C-alpha cells in the first residue's frame, strides 16, 4: 500500500468518524450543519497539506534520480572516451 493511499484512507476514515459523532451528538440541526461544515473544511485542509507534502517528496526523489542519472551518463561517456583514446594509440 502506498503512503498516499494510506494517508487518504486515514483522512477519509477520520472525517467519516467525526461526521458520525457529530450526527449522533445532541444538538440542533443548525449547530450540526455548522459542525459538519467545519470538520469538512478541516479535513480538506489536512488533505491539501498531505498532498503538498507527498508532492514535495516526489519532486525531491525525481530531482535526485535525475542528478544520479546525469552522473551515470557522464561516467559512461568518460569510459567511452577513454576506450576511444586507447584505440587511437
C-alpha positions as CSV (number, residue, x, y, z in Angstrom):
1,X,0.0,0.0,0.0
2,X,1.4,3.4,-0.9
3,X,1.8,6.2,1.6
4,X,-0.6,8.4,-0.4
5,X,-3.4,5.8,-0.2
6,X,-2.8,5.3,3.5
7,X,-3.0,9.0,4.2
8,X,-6.1,9.4,2.1
9,X,-7.8,6.5,3.8
10,X,-6.8,7.8,7.2
11,X,-8.2,11.2,6.4
12,X,-11.4,9.8,5.0
13,X,-11.9,7.5,7.9
14,X,-11.3,10.3,10.4
15,X,-13.7,12.5,8.6
16,X,-16.4,9.9,8.5
17,X,-15.9,9.1,12.1
18,X,-16.2,12.8,13.0
19,X,-19.3,13.3,11.0
20,X,-21.0,10.3,12.6
21,X,-20.0,11.6,16.0
22,X,-21.5,15.0,15.1
23,X,-24.7,13.5,13.8
24,X,-25.2,11.5,17.0
25,X,-24.5,14.4,19.3
26,X,-27.4,16.1,21.0
27,X,-27.5,19.5,19.3
28,X,-29.7,21.5,17.0
29,X,-29.8,20.9,13.2
30,X,-28.1,24.3,12.6
31,X,-25.3,23.5,15.0
32,X,-24.9,20.1,13.5
33,X,-24.6,21.5,9.9
34,X,-22.1,24.1,11.1
35,X,-20.0,21.5,12.9
36,X,-20.1,19.2,9.7
37,X,-19.0,22.2,7.6
38,X,-16.2,23.0,10.0
39,X,-15.0,19.3,10.1
40,X,-15.2,19.0,6.3
41,X,-13.1,22.2,5.9
42,X,-10.5,20.8,8.4
43,X,-10.4,17.5,6.6
44,X,-10.0,19.3,3.3
45,X,-7.1,21.4,4.6
46,X,-5.4,18.4,6.1
47,X,-5.7,16.5,2.8
48,X,-4.3,19.5,0.9
49,X,-1.3,19.6,3.3
50,X,-0.8,15.9,2.8
51,X,-0.9,16.2,-0.9
52,X,1.6,19.1,-0.9
53,X,3.9,17.1,1.4
54,X,3.8,14.0,-0.9
55,X,4.3,16.1,-4.0
56,X,7.4,17.8,-2.4
57,X,8.8,14.4,-1.5
58,X,8.1,13.1,-5.0
59,X,9.8,16.2,-6.5
60,X,12.9,15.6,-4.3
61,X,13.1,11.9,-5.4
62,X,12.7,12.8,-9.1
63,X,15.4,15.5,-8.8
64,X,17.8,13.1,-7.0
65,X,17.2,10.5,-9.7
66,X,17.9,13.0,-12.5
67,X,21.1,14.0,-10.8
68,X,22.2,10.4,-10.4
69,X,21.3,9.7,-14.0
70,X,23.4,12.6,-15.2
71,X,26.3,11.3,-13.1
72,X,26.0,7.9,-14.6
73,X,25.8,9.3,-18.1
74,X,28.9,11.4,-17.5
75,X,30.8,8.3,-16.2
76,X,29.7,6.2,-19.2
77,X,30.7,9.0,-21.6
78,X,34.1,9.2,-19.8
79,X,34.6,5.5,-20.2
80,X,33.7,5.6,-23.9
81,X,36.2,8.5,-24.4
82,X,39.0,6.6,-22.6
83,X,38.3,3.5,-24.7
84,X,38.4,5.5,-27.9
85,X,41.7,7.2,-26.8
86,X,43.2,3.8,-26.1
87,X,42.2,2.5,-29.5
88,X,43.7,5.6,-31.2
89,X,47.1,4.9,-29.5
